Amino acid sequence: MTAVEEPPKPRQRGSIRRMRDRFQVRVSAGEDPSTGERIILTDSMPIELPGNARSERGGAEGG
């Protein structure tokens, strides 16, 4: 009998992690052509809790 091959899964290119009161986003941006090293872009954003002054102000402006 022959084994049935599964199609390859798509490659993951980034991740989102919760870090205490922030979300951290990491994304692969390919390789640096001069050094061959992988480029990882990282940024973080604070988590807006419902009911705080900033989120209430944003909701009033948007609607």
C-alpha positions as CSV (number, residue, x, y, z in Angstrom):
1,M,0.0,0.0,0.0
2,T,1.1,3.5,-0.7
3,A,1.0,6.4,1.9
4,V,-1.3,9.3,1.1
5,E,0.5,12.6,1.2
6,E,-1.1,15.6,2.8
7,P,-0.8,19.0,1.1
8,P,1.7,21.3,2.8
9,K,0.3,23.7,5.4
10,P,0.8,27.4,4.7
11,R,3.7,28.9,6.5
12,Q,3.0,31.2,9.4
13,R,4.5,34.7,8.9
14,G,3.8,36.3,12.2
15,S,2.2,36.2,15.7
16,I,0.2,38.2,18.2
17,R,0.9,37.7,21.9
18,R,-0.7,39.2,25.0
19,M,1.9,40.7,27.3
20,R,0.3,41.9,30.6
21,D,-1.5,45.1,29.5
22,R,-0.3,45.1,25.8
23,F,-0.6,43.1,22.6
24,Q,2.8,42.4,20.9
25,V,2.8,41.8,17.1
26,R,5.7,40.1,15.4
27,V,5.9,39.7,11.6
28,S,8.6,38.3,9.3
29,A,9.7,40.7,6.6
30,G,11.9,38.3,4.7
31,E,15.7,38.3,4.6
32,D,18.2,41.2,4.5
33,P,19.8,40.8,1.1
34,S,23.2,42.0,2.3
35,T,23.5,39.8,5.4
36,G,21.1,37.0,4.7
37,E,19.6,37.4,8.2
38,R,15.8,37.2,8.8
39,I,14.1,40.6,9.4
40,I,11.5,40.5,12.2
41,L,9.3,43.6,12.7
42,T,7.9,44.0,16.2
43,D,5.5,46.5,17.7
44,S,3.2,46.6,20.7
45,M,-0.1,48.4,21.5
46,P,-1.8,49.0,24.9
47,I,-5.0,47.0,25.4
48,E,-8.0,49.4,25.7
49,L,-10.4,48.3,28.4
50,P,-14.1,49.1,27.8
51,G,-15.3,51.9,30.1
52,N,-12.1,53.9,30.4
53,A,-12.0,57.5,29.3
54,R,-10.1,57.0,26.1
55,S,-12.4,54.2,24.8
56,E,-15.5,56.1,25.8
57,R,-14.2,59.2,23.9
58,G,-13.5,57.1,20.8
59,G,-17.0,55.6,20.8
60,A,-18.7,59.0,21.1
61,E,-16.6,60.4,18.2
62,G,-17.2,57.5,15.9
63,G,-20.9,57.3,16.1
